[in-house]
């Protein structure tokens, strides 16, 4: 990591997540915010649905289908996004979590790092 600020790293992670979702879903979220705290990176994405998912979200079965398909796609591509985040932050992503709130059309990703990145940024 070549002495980037916390804000710059968070922005780079958010941009990578948008790019990843564009490649996976055909479009990116409306808004993505990344937050570094200790050994965690929390990424909240809002406005995530494709036009088809918007239509599906009108029924209970459609909401189950959205949740299931998004979780399956994330599981398939988990290593890819973890490697991308590792490269940006110049550390190892030990593992990650993902969840989706279909009613709110948003998702949350948490990346657990092998270092306290917040401390590393402070000490430079």
VOMI-778280 format. One record per residue (C-alpha): y, z, x. Coordinates in steps of 0.25 Angstrom, whole numbers, padded with zeros to 4 digits, always signed. Layout:
REM VOMI-778280
YZX ...
This chain:
REM VOMI-778280
+0000+0000+0000 +0013-0004+0007 +0022+0007+0002 +0024+0003-0012 +0031+0012-0022 +0024+0018-0034 +0031+0009-0044 +0028-0003-0036 +0013+0001-0036 +0013+0004-0051 +0020-0009-0054 +0010-0017-0045 -0002-0010-0052 +0004-0013-0066 +0006-0028-0062 -0009-0029-0057 -0014-0023-0070 -0006-0033-0078 -0011-0044-0070 -0025-0039-0071 -0024-0038-0086 -0018-0052-0087 -0030-0057-0080 -0040-0049-0088 -0034-0050-0102 -0025-0063-0101 -0013-0055-0102 -0007-0042-0097 -0002-0030-0103 +0013-0029-0108 +0015-0017-0099 +0008-0010-0088 +0012+0003-0081 +0005+0009-0069 +0007+0023-0064 +0002+0029-0051 -0001+0044-0052 -0009+0050-0040 -0022+0043-0039 -0020+0036-0052 -0014+0023-0057 -0012+0023-0072 -0009+0009-0078 -0005+0008-0093 -0005-0006-0099 +0002-0008-0113 +0002-0021-0122 -0012-0025-0116 -0018-0033-0128 -0020-0048-0128 -0016-0055-0141 -0031-0055-0145 -0032-0040-0142 -0020-0038-0151 -0027-0044-0163 -0040-0036-0160 -0033-0023-0159 -0030-0024-0174 -0045-0019-0177 -0053-0008-0172 -0064-0017-0168 -0054-0025-0160 -0048-0013-0153 -0062-0009-0149 -0064-0023-0144 -0051-0023-0136 -0055-0009-0130 -0069-0014-0126 -0065-0027-0120 -0053-0022-0112 -0062-0010-0106 -0073-0020-0103 -0063-0029-0096 -0057-0018-0088 -0071-0013-0084 -0075-0027-0079 -0062-0029-0071 -0060-0014-0067 -0063-0016-0052 -0053-0028-0051 -0041-0020-0056 -0045-0008-0048 -0045-0016-0036 -0032-0022-0039 -0026-0008-0041 -0032-0004-0028 -0026-0015-0020 -0012-0013-0026 -0012+0002-0023 -0020+0001-0010 -0030+0012-0014 -0043+0012-0021 -0044+0013-0036 -0056+0022-0038 -0058+0019-0052 -0050+0016-0065 -0049+0019-0079 -0045+0010-0091 -0042+0013-0106 -0036+0005-0117 -0028+0010-0129 -0031-0002-0139 -0021+0004-0150 -0010+0004-0140 -0014-0009-0132 -0013-0002-0119 -0022+0002-0108 -0023+0012-0096 -0029+0010-0083 -0030+0022-0073 -0034+0019-0058 -0039+0030-0050 -0035+0028-0035 -0042+0034-0022 -0028+0040-0018 -0016+0047-0023 -0008+0034-0024 +0005+0042-0029 +0004+0051-0016 +0002+0039-0007 +0014+0032-0013 +0022+0045-0011 +0018+0046+0004 +0019+0032+0007 
